[in-house]
Amino acid sequence: MIDVLTIADLTFFWGAFIFMIATAFAGLCAIRLALKGETVTSLMGVSALTTTAGVSLYLIQILFEIEFARDTAIALLVLGAVGTIIFARLFRMEEGE
Amino acid sequence: MIEEIFVLIYALIIITFVGLNIRKGSFIIEPAKLLLVVIILSVIATFMLYLKGIDIYLAIKSIAKILAGGIMFAGALPMILAGIGLFRFGDEFGPNIFYVRNHITGVIDTVASFVMIFAGLLIFRLDLVAVGFFFFVLIPFCGNALANAYYYSYQRRLRE
């Protein structure tokens, strides 16, 4: 007898786990990009890193019910994107005009 | 044991399908038709679970959770390929490689926000949907601001 609830839980767990591994790999590549390039490339790498870290933390909160991970994830996702826009404008004004 | 085998086969089918789509460069099955087929299959599976005696709420929740897991399996492959792309396109390709990297980080952001939105909808977590949608709205502005900053800084370096 196949237990559907167990299948659902297992599918969700392994899906989230494999997606977290994939985001960790993308985050490592983003760290490499942030460390080797110039200023704007570094900013792009850090932006991708905040995205991957935020999504991973959100999935950790869903899987393991760790509440502070959600707050950190929201802060990373929102402030990472907004900070990227602000610093890009700053770089443009400082370096371009 | 049967449950683990089901999860493995399900993951392999989804990852293979996404990989074939990426390799072809376009959709093998049209997204509208695929969505229709998935919805019909989900309704049939929910109805069959209900007929077997499982509570209707639990049946809907189980099927939605399996679909959410499938979305995460589908999102894992583009994320890994985007990471490989960030490794692959180094500085030896010239100054314009920045725009390629900008596109790749855009892929990472888009996959992350899509997974947050659709998985959040399927597991009934509206906070995840809200954050994902907010992030999805901000992605084009991020990419545009980065490309703009790089363009003007590159122009300045050319002048110098």
Interface residues (C-beta under 8 A of the other chain):
Chain A: I2 D3 V4 L5 T6 I7 A8 D9 L10 T11 F12 F13 W14 G15 A16 I18 F19 I21 A22 T23 F25 A26 L28 C29 A30 R32 L33 K36 G37 E38 T39 V40 T41 L43 M44 G45 S47 A48 T51 T52 G54 V55 Y58 I62 R70 A73 I74 L77 V78 A81 V82 T84 I85 A88 R89 F91 R92 E95 G96 E97
Chain B: I2 E3 E4 F6 V7 Y10 A11 L49 I54 L58 A59 K61 S62 I63 K65 I66 A68 G69 G70 I71 M72 F73 G75 A76 L77 M79 I80 A82 G83 I84 L86 F87 D91 F98 R101 N102 T105 I108 D109 A112 V115 M116 I123 R125 D127 L128 V131 F134 F135 L138 I139 F141 C142 A145 L146 N148 A149 Y150 Y151 Y152 S153 Q155 R156
